[in-house]
């Protein structure tokens, strides 16, 4: 009978260790997922100046639109938290829409192979960003749930695990993926 308290104590310790390890695993996964988003966004940020320079060659007098894209890019690069990053990314998406709308006005630009390659690369990066956001939000959901669930909430509070922010887009207009087409409409 003396071994029953020892077994109960061992089971309790194992449960605490298991819950703690789950919380740590989820925290590390969320940090990794956020780093993934940063990598994909960096790829996009690196592509934007090339895109702007290509457009500038054909539509250099559209200086305001081109400067707005670069300003939005720089602001998005400077943000760090999911909330501010999502807001800045929404602004950047809107300015990129303006850039592509501008490009629609210049048929000779649409015919440039480097521009179409840049546009294609941007579309691929956008898909990668969406996938990274989706994964990050799924991991954050799991972490935040575990932090609030009983009995792991006691372990989370004791070891100071905090819920993470989701990477959400606030404006409904920003929720739509920019659709860009450089093909002439059939007449």
Backbone torsions as a table, in degrees:
resi	resn	phi	psi	omega
1	UNK	NA	-23.0	-178.4
2	UNK	-70.3	-21.3	-178.0
3	UNK	-79.8	-17.1	-178.8
4	UNK	-61.0	-48.1	177.7
5	UNK	-63.1	-34.1	179.1
6	UNK	-66.2	-43.8	179.3
7	UNK	-64.6	-43.7	178.8
8	UNK	-62.4	-41.6	178.4
9	UNK	-64.5	-41.7	179.2
10	UNK	-64.5	-41.6	178.1
11	UNK	-63.7	-41.9	178.6
12	UNK	-62.5	-44.7	178.5
13	UNK	-62.3	-43.1	178.6
14	UNK	-62.6	-39.3	177.5
15	UNK	-64.3	-44.3	179.2
16	UNK	-63.0	-45.4	179.4
17	UNK	-62.3	-42.7	179.9
18	UNK	-63.2	-45.6	179.0
19	UNK	-64.1	-42.9	178.8
20	UNK	-61.3	-45.9	-179.8
21	UNK	-63.9	-36.5	176.6
22	UNK	-63.9	-44.0	178.1
23	UNK	-63.0	-42.6	178.7
24	UNK	-63.5	-44.4	-180.0
25	UNK	-59.7	-44.4	-179.9
26	UNK	-67.3	-37.8	178.0
27	UNK	-64.2	-44.6	179.6
28	UNK	-65.2	-40.3	177.9
29	UNK	-63.3	-39.4	179.6
30	UNK	-67.8	-37.9	176.5
31	UNK	-65.1	-40.9	178.0
32	UNK	-65.3	-42.1	179.5
33	UNK	-64.5	-38.2	177.5
34	UNK	-66.1	-39.0	177.3
35	UNK	-63.0	-36.3	176.8
36	UNK	-61.7	-43.2	177.6
37	UNK	-61.0	-45.4	179.2
38	UNK	-58.3	-41.1	179.7
39	UNK	-62.9	-46.2	-178.8
40	UNK	-66.4	-40.4	178.6
41	UNK	-66.3	-36.7	177.8
42	UNK	-62.3	-41.1	176.5
43	UNK	-58.7	-42.4	179.3
44	UNK	-68.1	-44.2	179.7
45	UNK	-59.7	-36.9	179.4
46	UNK	-70.4	-27.9	-178.3
47	UNK	-79.7	-32.1	-173.7
48	UNK	-59.2	-45.7	178.7
49	UNK	-59.5	-36.5	176.9
50	UNK	-64.0	-40.9	178.4
51	UNK	-63.5	-46.2	179.9
52	UNK	-62.7	-43.0	179.5
53	UNK	-62.9	-38.3	178.5
54	UNK	-64.7	-45.4	179.1
55	UNK	-65.8	-38.7	-178.6
56	UNK	-57.8	-35.5	179.4
57	UNK	-62.7	-27.9	-177.5
58	UNK	-107.1	-24.5	-175.9
59	UNK	-136.8	45.9	-176.3
60	UNK	-60.5	-26.4	-179.5
61	UNK	-74.4	-7.3	177.2
62	UNK	-89.8	49.0	-171.7
63	UNK	-59.1	-39.6	-176.9
64	UNK	-61.3	-44.1	179.2
65	UNK	-64.9	-44.2	-179.0
66	UNK	-64.2	-42.1	178.3
67	UNK	-66.0	-36.3	178.7
68	UNK	-63.0	-38.6	178.8
69	UNK	-64.7	-46.8	-178.9
70	UNK	-65.2	-41.1	178.3
71	UNK	-61.8	-45.2	179.2
72	UNK	-63.9	-39.7	177.7
73	UNK	-61.5	-47.9	-178.8
74	UNK	-63.5	-39.0	178.3
75	UNK	-65.1	-43.3	180.0
76	UNK	-63.9	-37.3	179.3
77	UNK	-66.6	-29.5	-174.9
78	UNK	-83.4	-13.4	-178.0
79	UNK	-84.6	156.2	-176.9
80	UNK	-127.7	-39.6	-175.4
81	UNK	-79.0	155.1	179.9
82	UNK	-56.8	-39.8	-178.1
83	UNK	-66.4	-48.2	-179.3
84	UNK	-71.4	-33.5	177.7
85	UNK	-65.5	-42.8	179.7
86	UNK	-63.2	-41.7	178.6
87	UNK	-63.3	-47.1	-179.5
88	UNK	-65.0	-36.8	178.3
89	UNK	-67.0	-34.1	175.8
90	UNK	-63.3	-43.1	177.7
91	UNK	-64.4	-43.1	179.4
92	UNK	-61.9	-42.2	178.7
93	UNK	-60.8	-40.0	178.6
94	UNK	-65.1	-41.6	-179.7
95	UNK	-69.8	-33.5	176.0
96	UNK	-65.8	-36.4	175.4
97	UNK	-59.8	-41.7	178.5
98	UNK	-62.9	-40.9	179.7
99	UNK	-62.8	-44.0	-179.7
100	UNK	-71.6	-32.9	174.8
101	UNK	-64.6	-39.8	177.0
102	UNK	-61.3	-43.8	-178.9
103	UNK	-62.8	-29.0	178.3
104	UNK	-61.6	-26.2	-178.2
105	UNK	-79.2	-7.7	-176.2
106	UNK	-122.6	90.2	-178.2
107	UNK	-58.0	-33.8	-179.9
108	UNK	-66.3	-30.1	176.7
109	UNK	-69.9	-41.6	-179.9
110	UNK	-63.1	-24.0	-178.8
111	UNK	-84.4	-9.5	-177.5
112	UNK	-77.4	124.5	-176.4
113	UNK	-61.6	-40.6	-178.6
114	UNK	-64.1	-34.4	178.3
115	UNK	-67.5	-44.1	179.9
116	UNK	-66.8	-34.0	176.1
117	UNK	-66.8	-42.3	178.0
118	UNK	-63.1	-41.6	178.9
119	UNK	-63.4	-41.4	178.1
120	UNK	-64.8	-42.6	177.4
121	UNK	-61.6	-41.5	179.2
122	UNK	-62.6	-40.9	177.7
123	UNK	-62.7	-41.4	177.9
124	UNK	-64.1	-41.8	179.2
125	UNK	-65.4	-38.9	178.8
126	UNK	-59.7	-41.2	177.6
127	UNK	-63.8	-42.0	179.0
128	UNK	-64.5	-38.9	178.1
129	UNK	-63.9	-44.6	179.0
130	UNK	-60.4	-42.9	178.6
131	UNK	-64.2	-41.9	178.9
132	UNK	-65.2	-40.0	177.0
133	UNK	-62.3	-45.1	-178.9
134	UNK	-60.9	-44.5	179.5
135	UNK	-64.9	-45.1	179.1
136	UNK	-58.1	-48.7	-178.5
137	UNK	-63.9	-34.0	177.4
138	UNK	-66.3	-43.1	179.3
139	UNK	-67.1	-41.7	178.3
140	UNK	-62.8	-40.3	176.6
141	UNK	-58.7	-46.5	-179.6
142	UNK	-64.0	-43.3	179.3
143	UNK	-63.8	-48.8	-178.8
144	UNK	-63.1	-35.9	176.8
145	UNK	-64.9	-46.0	-179.2
146	UNK	-63.6	-36.4	179.3
147	UNK	-65.2	-29.7	-176.8
148	UNK	-96.4	-16.9	-177.4
149	UNK	-73.0	148.5	173.4
150	UNK	-87.5	137.6	0.9
151	UNK	-95.2	2.4	-177.0
152	UNK	-66.5	-17.4	177.4
153	UNK	-62.7	-31.6	176.8
154	UNK	-66.1	-43.5	179.1
155	UNK	-65.5	-43.7	-179.6
156	UNK	-61.5	-43.1	178.7
157	UNK	-67.3	-42.4	-178.1
158	UNK	-62.8	-41.7	-178.1
159	UNK	-95.5	10.7	174.1
160	UNK	58.6	48.7	170.9
161	UNK	-84.2	134.0	-178.2
162	UNK	-118.4	146.4	175.9
163	UNK	-61.3	150.6	178.5
164	UNK	-103.4	159.2	177.3
165	UNK	-81.8	143.4	171.7
166	UNK	-78.5	156.4	175.7
167	UNK	-96.2	89.8	-174.1
168	UNK	-115.0	149.4	174.7
169	UNK	-97.9	126.4	-172.6
170	UNK	-79.8	-43.4	-174.1
171	UNK	-85.5	131.6	-179.0
172	UNK	-61.6	-33.2	178.9
173	UNK	-65.9	-29.5	-179.5
174	UNK	-79.4	-12.6	-177.9
175	UNK	-73.2	-18.0	-179.8
176	UNK	-87.0	138.1	178.3
177	UNK	-74.5	132.4	178.5
178	UNK	-60.6	128.1	177.7
179	UNK	-101.3	119.5	-175.3
180	UNK	-120.1	128.8	177.4
181	UNK	-137.2	130.6	179.9
182	UNK	-108.4	12.6	179.1
183	UNK	-87.9	143.1	177.9
184	UNK	-68.9	138.9	177.5
185	UNK	-67.1	140.2	179.4
186	UNK	-67.1	135.3	-177.0
187	UNK	-106.4	NA	NA
